[in-house]
Amino acid sequence: MRDANAWWQRVDGPKLVAEFSVKEPRAPIMQSWGMKVGFVFDPSGVLWHLAETPF
């Protein structure tokens, strides 16, 4: 992913929680290893990491 913040602007966390009974998604933040990462849970409980790759 090239722009984690742009992705986050399209996420409607409350709608995802209400519609799919999932945990609240987490906004992208810079991690200690140098990538910006956001988190989304899918309906089966799998945690997806969405990462902005450094250039």
N, C-alpha and C positions, 0 to 999 in steps of 0.2 A: 504494500500500500504506500502511496506517495504522500498522502495528506490525511493523517489521522484526525485532525481537527475538522476538516471538511466532512469526513465520514460522520463524526460525532454530531455535527449540526443537523444531520438527516435522521438521527436516531430519536425515536419518541419513546423514551423509557417507560413512562407511566402506561402508555398504550400497550407496549409489549407485556408488561406485568399483568395488566388487566385481561388482555386477550388470550395470553398463553400460560398464565400462572407461573411465570419464571421469576428468578431473582432479578433485581434492578441491575441494568447494565452499568458499567463503570467507565467514566470518561478517560480518554487517553492521558497518560502522564509519562514523563521521562523516567525511564528506569536506570538503575545504577550501571547497567551494562551498555547504555548508550542508544537504546531504541525507545521510541514513544509507543506505548502499548495501551489499548483499551480492551475491555472485557465484556462479553455478551454470553448469557446462558441460553442454550436452546431448550425446547420443551422436554427433552429427555434428561436434562440436567447436565449436559456436556458444557464445559466452560470453553468458549472460543476466545483466543487471543488475537486481536487485530493489531498488527504492528506496522509502524511507519519505518521503512528501511532508511538508514542513513546514506547520504550520498558521498 
